[in-house]
Amino acid sequence: MTTVGFVGLGNMGGPMAANLLAAGMSVKVFDLVPELIEGVAGAQGCASAEAAAADVDVFVSMLPAGQHVRGLYLGRDGAPGLLESMSTNTLVIDCSTIDPDSARAVSSAAAERGIAMLDAPVSGGTAGAVNGTLTFIVGGAQDAFEAAQPVLDAMGANIFHAGAAGSGQIAKICNNM
């Protein structure tokens, strides 16, 4: 059974995590708002992002902005980011819609530590998140994209590989325009 860690359980992330559970995956969740953790019935609630990222096959984040993604993975205020302690066997998928520079910076830092990472922003709104019909526009290495397919398939209906790290964000920006 695939074990997935998930951070960011807002309007999009909560239903996305629920769809992973519905697909038979084991899911560990964390959010800064405790009520959102409780809202993902069947998931293992965690006290921190670090706990949600420990001992998982795949780690998914769905955060509001590039600064939050950078902080989560690279660290902030002197505290280390998740990449410092994350296993090199964990595939990281950031589904946030952020600036391409942040996506490339975090992906580069992950690669330096031997961690495969994809930027995979979504389109389809909250209805798509609830119904598992999101579109994922993915940037990153082809082998990581292929490894991510089962997880992305559980949350979406249309999954496209746009190219190297940051390409998912660039394509998403074009889509939004």
DODRENTOR-548700 format. One record per residue (C-alpha): residue number from 0; chain; x, y, z. Coordinates in pm, 1 decimal, decimal comma, m for minus. Layout:
BEGIN
<node><nr>NUM</nr><kette>A</kette><x>X</x><y>Y</y><z>Z</z></node>
...
This chain:
BEGIN
<node><nr>0</nr><kette>A</kette><x>0,0</x><y>0,0</y><z>0,0</z></node>
<node><nr>1</nr><kette>A</kette><x>125,3</x><y>345,2</y><z>m89,6</z></node>
<node><nr>2</nr><kette>A</kette><x>165,4</x><y>581,8</y><z>204,1</z></node>
<node><nr>3</nr><kette>A</kette><x>119,2</x><y>949,8</y><z>124,5</z></node>
<node><nr>4</nr><kette>A</kette><x>197,0</x><y>1249,0</y><z>343,1</z></node>
<node><nr>5</nr><kette>A</kette><x>m14,8</x><y>1556,5</y><z>269,1</z></node>
<node><nr>6</nr><kette>A</kette><x>25,6</x><y>1913,7</y><z>393,6</z></node>
<node><nr>7</nr><kette>A</kette><x>m223,1</x><y>2191,2</y><z>314,6</z></node>
<node><nr>8</nr><kette>A</kette><x>m581,7</x><y>2080,1</y><z>368,5</z></node>
<node><nr>9</nr><kette>A</kette><x>m777,6</x><y>2385,6</y><z>258,7</z></node>
<node><nr>10</nr><kette>A</kette><x>m1054,4</x><y>2399,9</y><z>m0,9</z></node>
<node><nr>11</nr><kette>A</kette><x>m844,6</x><y>2208,3</y><z>m252,7</z></node>
<node><nr>12</nr><kette>A</kette><x>m608,5</x><y>2000,4</y><z>m39,2</z></node>
<node><nr>13</nr><kette>A</kette><x>m868,5</x><y>1846,6</y><z>191,8</z></node>
<node><nr>14</nr><kette>A</kette><x>m1070,0</x><y>1688,8</y><z>m89,4</z></node>
<node><nr>15</nr><kette>A</kette><x>m750,6</x><y>1584,9</y><z>m269,9</z></node>
<node><nr>16</nr><kette>A</kette><x>m632,8</x><y>1397,4</y><z>42,1</z></node>
<node><nr>17</nr><kette>A</kette><x>m978,7</x><y>1237,5</y><z>75,7</z></node>
<node><nr>18</nr><kette>A</kette><x>m951,8</x><y>1110,5</y><z>m282,5</z></node>
<node><nr>19</nr><kette>A</kette><x>m618,9</x><y>945,4</y><z>m202,1</z></node>
<node><nr>20</nr><kette>A</kette><x>m788,0</x><y>764,0</y><z>87,1</z></node>
<node><nr>21</nr><kette>A</kette><x>m1076,6</x><y>661,2</y><z>m140,0</z></node>
<node><nr>22</nr><kette>A</kette><x>m819,7</x><y>511,6</y><z>m379,7</z></node>
<node><nr>23</nr><kette>A</kette><x>m697,2</x><y>284,8</y><z>m99,0</z></node>
<node><nr>24</nr><kette>A</kette><x>m383,7</x><y>473,6</y><z>m2,9</z></node>
<node><nr>25</nr><kette>A</kette><x>m271,3</x><y>531,5</y><z>353,3</z></node>
<node><nr>26</nr><kette>A</kette><x>m263,3</x><y>909,3</y><z>413,2</z></node>
<node><nr>27</nr><kette>A</kette><x>m91,8</x><y>1113,8</y><z>683,9</z></node>
<node><nr>28</nr><kette>A</kette><x>m209,7</x><y>1476,6</y><z>700,9</z></node>
<node><nr>29</nr><kette>A</kette><x>m108,9</x><y>1807,7</y><z>855,5</z></node>
<node><nr>30</nr><kette>A</kette><x>m236,7</x><y>2164,3</y><z>837,1</z></node>
<node><nr>31</nr><kette>A</kette><x>m179,3</x><y>2470,8</y><z>1053,6</z></node>
<node><nr>32</nr><kette>A</kette><x>m556,9</x><y>2471,1</y><z>1119,5</z></node>
<node><nr>33</nr><kette>A</kette><x>m629,6</x><y>2167,9</y><z>1341,7</z></node>
<node><nr>34</nr><kette>A</kette><x>m995,3</x><y>2147,6</y><z>1235,4</z></node>
<node><nr>35</nr><kette>A</kette><x>m886,0</x><y>2081,4</y><z>877,6</z></node>
<node><nr>36</nr><kette>A</kette><x>m685,4</x><y>1778,3</y><z>992,9</z></node>
<node><nr>37</nr><kette>A</kette><x>m995,1</x><y>1638,4</y><z>1160,9</z></node>
<node><nr>38</nr><kette>A</kette><x>m1193,4</x><y>1702,4</y><z>841,3</z></node>
<node><nr>39</nr><kette>A</kette><x>m1008,8</x><y>1432,9</y><z>645,3</z></node>
<node><nr>40</nr><kette>A</kette><x>m1187,8</x><y>1127,3</y><z>783,9</z></node>
<node><nr>41</nr><kette>A</kette><x>m976,7</x><y>814,2</y><z>779,7</z></node>
<node><nr>42</nr><kette>A</kette><x>m642,6</x><y>993,5</y><z>751,7</z></node>
<node><nr>43</nr><kette>A</kette><x>m375,1</x><y>980,3</y><z>1019,2</z></node>
<node><nr>44</nr><kette>A</kette><x>m358,6</x><y>1329,1</y><z>1167,4</z></node>
<node><nr>45</nr><kette>A</kette><x>m8,3</x><y>1454,9</y><z>1241,1</z></node>
<node><nr>46</nr><kette>A</kette><x>116,6</x><y>1720,9</y><z>1481,3</z></node>
<node><nr>47</nr><kette>A</kette><x>362,5</x><y>1867,8</y><z>1229,8</z></node>
<node><nr>48</nr><kette>A</kette><x>463,0</x><y>1872,7</y><z>865,2</z></node>
<node><nr>49</nr><kette>A</kette><x>773,0</x><y>1676,8</y><z>963,7</z></node>
<node><nr>50</nr><kette>A</kette><x>558,8</x><y>1399,3</y><z>1110,3</z></node>
<node><nr>51</nr><kette>A</kette><x>343,9</x><y>1389,8</y><z>795,6</z></node>
<node><nr>52</nr><kette>A</kette><x>659,5</x><y>1359,3</y><z>581,4</z></node>
<node><nr>53</nr><kette>A</kette><x>817,8</x><y>1079,3</y><z>784,8</z></node>
<node><nr>54</nr><kette>A</kette><x>811,0</x><y>725,7</y><z>644,8</z></node>
<node><nr>55</nr><kette>A</kette><x>599,8</x><y>802,3</y><z>336,5</z></node>
<node><nr>56</nr><kette>A</kette><x>637,2</x><y>693,9</y><z>m25,3</z></node>
<node><nr>57</nr><kette>A</kette><x>498,1</x><y>1019,1</y><z>m163,3</z></node>
<node><nr>58</nr><kette>A</kette><x>464,7</x><y>1362,0</y><z>m6,3</z></node>
<node><nr>59</nr><kette>A</kette><x>213,3</x><y>1613,8</y><z>m144,6</z></node>
<node><nr>60</nr><kette>A</kette><x>184,4</x><y>1982,1</y><z>m58,3</z></node>
<node><nr>61</nr><kette>A</kette><x>m92,3</x><y>2226,3</y><z>m150,2</z></node>
<node><nr>62</nr><kette>A</kette><x>m1,2</x><y>2571,4</y><z>m18,4</z></node>
<node><nr>63</nr><kette>A</kette><x>m106,1</x><y>2931,8</y><z>m92,4</z></node>
<node><nr>64</nr><kette>A</kette><x>214,6</x><y>3088,5</y><z>m228,8</z></node>
<node><nr>65</nr><kette>A</kette><x>579,3</x><y>3041,5</y><z>m320,2</z></node>
<node><nr>66</nr><kette>A</kette><x>698,9</x><y>3175,7</y><z>14,3</z></node>
<node><nr>67</nr><kette>A</kette><x>506,8</x><y>2900,5</y><z>192,6</z></node>
<node><nr>68</nr><kette>A</kette><x>647,1</x><y>2629,2</y><z>m34,3</z></node>
<node><nr>69</nr><kette>A</kette><x>1001,4</x><y>2762,2</y><z>9,9</z></node>
<node><nr>70</nr><kette>A</kette><x>954,1</x><y>2778,1</y><z>386,9</z></node>
<node><nr>71</nr><kette>A</kette><x>815,8</x><y>2424,9</y><z>408,0</z></node>
<node><nr>72</nr><kette>A</kette><x>1089,7</x><y>2261,2</y><z>205,9</z></node>
<node><nr>73</nr><kette>A</kette><x>1389,8</x><y>2492,7</y><z>247,2</z></node>
<node><nr>74</nr><kette>A</kette><x>1324,6</x><y>2622,6</y><z>598,5</z></node>
<node><nr>75</nr><kette>A</kette><x>1258,5</x><y>2962,9</y><z>753,2</z></node>
<node><nr>76</nr><kette>A</kette><x>1357,6</x><y>3167,9</y><z>1053,9</z></node>
<node><nr>77</nr><kette>A</kette><x>1658,6</x><y>2944,7</y><z>1117,1</z></node>
<node><nr>78</nr><kette>A</kette><x>1450,8</x><y>2626,2</y><z>1123,8</z></node>
<node><nr>79</nr><kette>A</kette><x>1538,0</x><y>2356,4</y><z>869,3</z></node>
<node><nr>80</nr><kette>A</kette><x>1297,5</x><y>2265,2</y><z>592,2</z></node>
<node><nr>81</nr><kette>A</kette><x>1157,0</x><y>1921,5</y><z>520,8</z></node>
<node><nr>82</nr><kette>A</kette><x>1423,6</x><y>1846,2</y><z>262,2</z></node>
<node><nr>83</nr><kette>A</kette><x>1681,1</x><y>1826,2</y><z>542,7</z></node>
<node><nr>84</nr><kette>A</kette><x>1517,8</x><y>1519,7</y><z>697,6</z></node>
<node><nr>85</nr><kette>A</kette><x>1314,7</x><y>1372,0</y><z>413,4</z></node>
<node><nr>86</nr><kette>A</kette><x>1407,6</x><y>1028,4</y><z>281,3</z></node>
<node><nr>87</nr><kette>A</kette><x>1559,1</x><y>1008,3</y><z>m65,1</z></node>
<node><nr>88</nr><kette>A</kette><x>1301,0</x><y>735,3</y><z>m131,1</z></node>
<node><nr>89</nr><kette>A</kette><x>1015,4</x><y>985,0</y><z>m98,6</z></node>
<node><nr>90</nr><kette>A</kette><x>871,3</x><y>1135,6</y><z>m416,6</z></node>
<node><nr>91</nr><kette>A</kette><x>766,4</x><y>1497,2</y><z>m355,8</z></node>
<node><nr>92</nr><kette>A</kette><x>474,9</x><y>1653,7</y><z>m544,5</z></node>
<node><nr>93</nr><kette>A</kette><x>396,8</x><y>2021,4</y><z>m486,2</z></node>
<node><nr>94</nr><kette>A</kette><x>48,2</x><y>2099,0</y><z>m619,0</z></node>
<node><nr>95</nr><kette>A</kette><x>53,0</x><y>2466,2</y><z>m518,7</z></node>
<node><nr>96</nr><kette>A</kette><x>17,7</x><y>2730,8</y><z>m786,9</z></node>
<node><nr>97</nr><kette>A</kette><x>330,4</x><y>2938,6</y><z>m729,9</z></node>
<node><nr>98</nr><kette>A</kette><x>592,8</x><y>3132,7</y><z>m921,5</z></node>
<node><nr>99</nr><kette>A</kette><x>822,6</x><y>2926,1</y><z>m1145,4</z></node>
<node><nr>100</nr><kette>A</kette><x>1137,4</x><y>3056,2</y><z>m970,4</z></node>
<node><nr>101</nr><kette>A</kette><x>1022,6</x><y>2916,8</y><z>m634,7</z></node>
<node><nr>102</nr><kette>A</kette><x>932,9</x><y>2584,7</y><z>m797,2</z></node>
<node><nr>103</nr><kette>A</kette><x>1275,3</x><y>2560,4</y><z>m961,8</z></node>
<node><nr>104</nr><kette>A</kette><x>1460,5</x><y>2663,3</y><z>m643,7</z></node>
<node><nr>105</nr><kette>A</kette><x>1289,0</x><y>2401,3</y><z>m429,2</z></node>
<node><nr>106</nr><kette>A</kette><x>1322,6</x><y>2134,4</y><z>m698,2</z></node>
<node><nr>107</nr><kette>A</kette><x>1693,8</x><y>2211,9</y><z>m733,9</z></node>
<node><nr>108</nr><kette>A</kette><x>1746,3</x><y>2186,0</y><z>m357,4</z></node>
<node><nr>109</nr><kette>A</kette><x>1558,9</x><y>1854,3</y><z>m357,2</z></node>
<node><nr>110</nr><kette>A</kette><x>1774,3</x><y>1722,1</y><z>m642,1</z></node>
<node><nr>111</nr><kette>A</kette><x>2091,0</x><y>1821,0</y><z>m452,0</z></node>
<node><nr>112</nr><kette>A</kette><x>1971,8</x><y>1595,1</y><z>m170,0</z></node>
<node><nr>113</nr><kette>A</kette><x>1879,5</x><y>1310,2</y><z>m407,2</z></node>
<node><nr>114</nr><kette>A</kette><x>1503,7</x><y>1365,7</y><z>m371,1</z></node>
<node><nr>115</nr><kette>A</kette><x>1278,2</x><y>1353,6</y><z>m679,2</z></node>
<node><nr>116</nr><kette>A</kette><x>1033,7</x><y>1644,8</y><z>m689,6</z></node>
<node><nr>117</nr><kette>A</kette><x>756,0</x><y>1756,9</y><z>m922,9</z></node>
<node><nr>118</nr><kette>A</kette><x>572,1</x><y>2086,4</y><z>m948,7</z></node>
<node><nr>119</nr><kette>A</kette><x>215,1</x><y>1987,3</y><z>m1033,9</z></node>
<node><nr>120</nr><kette>A</kette><x>m25,8</x><y>2280,9</y><z>m1010,3</z></node>
<node><nr>121</nr><kette>A</kette><x>m390,6</x><y>2198,0</y><z>m1063,4</z></node>
<node><nr>122</nr><kette>A</kette><x>m682,5</x><y>2333,6</y><z>m1257,3</z></node>
<node><nr>123</nr><kette>A</kette><x>m1045,5</x><y>2246,2</y><z>m1201,4</z></node>
<node><nr>124</nr><kette>A</kette><x>m1144,2</x><y>2432,6</y><z>m886,4</z></node>
<node><nr>125</nr><kette>A</kette><x>m1296,5</x><y>2296,1</y><z>m570,3</z></node>
<node><nr>126</nr><kette>A</kette><x>m1553,0</x><y>2088,5</y><z>m763,5</z></node>
<node><nr>127</nr><kette>A</kette><x>m1266,2</x><y>1916,1</y><z>m946,1</z></node>
<node><nr>128</nr><kette>A</kette><x>m1089,0</x><y>1855,5</y><z>m615,5</z></node>
<node><nr>129</nr><kette>A</kette><x>m1401,1</x><y>1701,1</y><z>m460,2</z></node>
<node><nr>130</nr><kette>A</kette><x>m1484,9</x><y>1490,9</y><z>m766,2</z></node>
<node><nr>131</nr><kette>A</kette><x>m1126,8</x><y>1380,3</y><z>m837,2</z></node>
<node><nr>132</nr><kette>A</kette><x>m1135,0</x><y>1537,1</y><z>m1183,1</z></node>
<node><nr>133</nr><kette>A</kette><x>m853,2</x><y>1789,8</y><z>m1149,1</z></node>
<node><nr>134</nr><kette>A</kette><x>m610,6</x><y>1864,8</y><z>m1428,6</z></node>
<node><nr>135</nr><kette>A</kette><x>m244,2</x><y>1840,5</y><z>m1327,9</z></node>
<node><nr>136</nr><kette>A</kette><x>17,0</x><y>2027,8</y><z>m1530,2</z></node>
<node><nr>137</nr><kette>A</kette><x>343,9</x><y>1870,8</y><z>m1418,3</z></node>
<node><nr>138</nr><kette>A</kette><x>704,3</x><y>1987,1</y><z>m1430,2</z></node>
<node><nr>139</nr><kette>A</kette><x>996,6</x><y>1762,7</y><z>m1342,7</z></node>
<node><nr>140</nr><kette>A</kette><x>1187,6</x><y>1456,8</y><z>m1454,8</z></node>
<node><nr>141</nr><kette>A</kette><x>1006,9</x><y>1201,7</y><z>m1671,8</z></node>
<node><nr>142</nr><kette>A</kette><x>1081,9</x><y>909,8</y><z>m1438,2</z></node>
<node><nr>143</nr><kette>A</kette><x>940,4</x><y>1101,7</y><z>m1139,0</z></node>
<node><nr>144</nr><kette>A</kette><x>633,5</x><y>1191,5</y><z>m1347,1</z></node>
<node><nr>145</nr><kette>A</kette><x>579,2</x><y>824,2</y><z>m1429,6</z></node>
<node><nr>146</nr><kette>A</kette><x>623,6</x><y>723,6</y><z>m1064,5</z></node>
<node><nr>147</nr><kette>A</kette><x>366,2</x><y>986,2</y><z>m960,2</z></node>
<node><nr>148</nr><kette>A</kette><x>93,9</x><y>860,3</y><z>m1196,2</z></node>
<node><nr>149</nr><kette>A</kette><x>m100,1</x><y>646,2</y><z>m945,4</z></node>
<node><nr>150</nr><kette>A</kette><x>m117,0</x><y>930,2</y><z>m693,6</z></node>
<node><nr>151</nr><kette>A</kette><x>m210,5</x><y>1191,7</y><z>m954,1</z></node>
<node><nr>152</nr><kette>A</kette><x>m467,6</x><y>955,5</y><z>m1110,1</z></node>
<node><nr>153</nr><kette>A</kette><x>m639,8</x><y>923,7</y><z>m770,6</z></node>
<node><nr>154</nr><kette>A</kette><x>m692,9</x><y>1301,8</y><z>m761,2</z></node>
<node><nr>155</nr><kette>A</kette><x>m734,7</x><y>1396,5</y><z>m1124,8</z></node>
<node><nr>156</nr><kette>A</kette><x>m867,2</x><y>1309,1</y><z>m1466,9</z></node>
<node><nr>157</nr><kette>A</kette><x>m620,6</x><y>1494,0</y><z>m1690,6</z></node>
<node><nr>158</nr><kette>A</kette><x>m248,9</x><y>1472,2</y><z>m1624,4</z></node>
<node><nr>159</nr><kette>A</kette><x>6,0</x><y>1638,5</y><z>m1851,0</z></node>
<node><nr>160</nr><kette>A</kette><x>385,4</x><y>1644,2</y><z>m1833,8</z></node>
<node><nr>161</nr><kette>A</kette><x>494,9</x><y>1995,6</y><z>m1935,7</z></node>
<node><nr>162</nr><kette>A</kette><x>873,3</x><y>1946,0</y><z>m1912,6</z></node>
<node><nr>163</nr><kette>A</kette><x>1151,1</x><y>2018,8</y><z>m1664,7</z></node>
<node><nr>164</nr><kette>A</kette><x>1112,2</x><y>2161,2</y><z>m1312,6</z></node>
<node><nr>165</nr><kette>A</kette><x>910,7</x><y>2482,6</y><z>m1314,9</z></node>
<node><nr>166</nr><kette>A</kette><x>737,6</x><y>2396,4</y><z>m1643,0</z></node>
<node><nr>167</nr><kette>A</kette><x>416,3</x><y>2300,7</y><z>m1467,3</z></node>
<node><nr>168</nr><kette>A</kette><x>400,0</x><y>2647,6</y><z>m1311,0</z></node>
<node><nr>169</nr><kette>A</kette><x>473,7</x><y>2821,5</y><z>m1642,3</z></node>
<node><nr>170</nr><kette>A</kette><x>200,2</x><y>2623,3</y><z>m1820,1</z></node>
<node><nr>171</nr><kette>A</kette><x>m43,4</x><y>2694,2</y><z>m1534,1</z></node>
<node><nr>172</nr><kette>A</kette><x>24,7</x><y>3069,0</y><z>m1557,9</z></node>
<node><nr>173</nr><kette>A</kette><x>m45,4</x><y>3054,6</y><z>m1932,2</z></node>
<node><nr>174</nr><kette>A</kette><x>m363,5</x><y>2856,7</y><z>m1863,6</z></node>
<node><nr>175</nr><kette>A</kette><x>m479,2</x><y>3118,3</y><z>m1611,0</z></node>
<node><nr>176</nr><kette>A</kette><x>m423,8</x><y>3396,4</y><z>m1863,3</z></node>
